[in-house]
Amino acid sequence: MKNELKSRTGGQLLVDALKVHGVDTAFCVPGESFLAVLDGFYEHRDRIRFIACRQEGGAAFMAEAYGKLTGRPGICFVTRGPGATNASYIVSPALDSSAGAYDVVVSNSGGSVTSVPNGIACPGVCAFNYAAGTIVQLTVTVDPTAIFKGWSGACSGTGACTVTMNTNTTVKATFKVTERRRRR
């Protein structure tokens, strides 16, 4: 009798590994970027419960809650790009929520935001995880073509933004573009 190996995709092997590690439930917003994984979930439909969700952030929260309530791995699959961004807001808090650490998430456009202690240094959207009780001072640097309009979220006004990390925190720095750069 000849022993033949069945050809497997990377996605199918990934789901096989999830099963070996005790995964019995996965939350997902199906997408074309991981069709082979979806095939793997279909193959294991009798052993891994697959819950299709409408929004990536919701899927991530469900996976986090499932993991905390059952002590089993909380698994979430989403598409790359905007799907991953929508789910990313829960990834670090899920990992750190029992460790006494919290995230500050900063979003801005028209300048950059930095922090003391170090951790936040970004134009756009960024996040950093701080230990509980840490006092974080956020500072803006305004692009030459913009003006700083103010803070929203955990801070307000146009002055200094200081947050004490006792919960996950979101801060937005709002800028107004005053002129466009001229092409030469």
Secondary structure, DSSP 8 states (H G I E B T S, - for coil): ---------HHHHHHHHHHHTT--EEEE---GGGHHHHHHHHHTTTTSEEEE-SSHHHHHHHHHHHHHHHSS--EEE--TTHHHHHHHHHHHHHHHTTTTEEEEEEEEESEEEEEESS--EESSEEEEEEETT-EEEEEEEE-TTEEEEEEEES--BSS-EEEE-SS-EEEEEEEEE-------
